[in-house]
């Protein structure tokens, strides 16, 4: 047999194993189909995006798909709900989400990419990215309204596709949805501007299923400084911000530090009682960019017990050659610096126009896993990175919340405006028999 025939035979054999793993993710149903041609055309269509890389990745891709069948890969940040609102404003609740080539995300490619869980972002823009630090409640009312609409879009998406998606608010629910063959759907909110300066709104977001809130987006707010604003106003957290982080700890809302200033990151890591996450960030030591975090922040995150989720944003990945391999460099840097117990993935699919080449949509996650395997990253480290780390953080945050509740930590109250004048108060006194 010629070398060329050997390569062809090997590729076909490995390709067949990949198809079986994808079509039959449960090991119990896999072995009986390894020697049959059942569903060949369907399987070929499912894996066509990754077969193109077969000659390069080979056995590493097979191992990657096996890992993805065993542990949920959880993407820390996906803006598909905002894309739906932007591209299909009149069809948000009716458009077919099975196949949507114009987006980075659809249900078909989530299956191809063996995605186990997603934090769908209920993102809305800041009131004005160039505002002169106007933190008044009035300018945030529209943000609150639109955030509730985005949360509704996410719930509607889950309800429309119950065979593909399942709502998850705890690690146990993530596992249950994953084991049922669906994508565990979690919710994140991308900025405290979206709570309209109200701790009560934050608590209600939690009741609606939101499990993390990013402290800032592109502008400073009442609570914290952003990395993208014209300059800091608080020097990290404000006094209200310190109180809000404590309240998020008490409620069980994960604190997300992506988009925040370095001073904010260090301030939060010094005061938070619970582990935090960076839902979609990159490393300054790999690529210099204002959104990227330095090593001393990573060191503090290790002590905090949190997770740094690597994004696919091109400008954060590399200024010259933003590609899959450079994303892997960021993953390895975090793993080598503070351990693979503190690294994850947060793509930002559909939140940017383009992502790093080779990671062009949600079907490409197996290629990143295969690249890390090729580099010698251990399978257990990759399991941790794929999803076990963020699930641990969710558990730890819940435990801190329970402990704070049991300790009787005070609820952070809203600053309520007066709704009654003295005349109404006097009427209450008279009719209820209350006299001074």
ABEGO torsion letter per residue (X at the ends): XBAAAAAAAAAAAAAAAAAAAAABABAAAAAAAAABABGAAAAAAAAAAAAAAAAAAEAAAAAAAAAAAABBBBBABBAAAAAAAAABAAAAAABBAABBAABABBAAAAAAAGBABBBBBBBBBBABAABBGBABAAAAAAAAAAAAAAAAAAAAAAAABAAABBBBABAAAAAAAAAAGBBBBBBBBBEAAAAGGBAAAAAAAAAAGBABBBABBABBBAABBBAABAEBAAGEBBAAAAAAAAAAAAAGBBBBABGBBAAAAAAAAAABABBBBBABBBBAAABBBAABBBAAAAAAAAAAGBBBBBBABAAAABAABBBAAAAAAAAAAAAAAAEAAABBBBAGBGABABBBBGBABAAAAAAAAAAAAAAGBBAAAAAAAAAAAAAAAAAAAAAAAAAAAAAGBBBBBBBBBBABBAAAAAAAAAAAGBBX
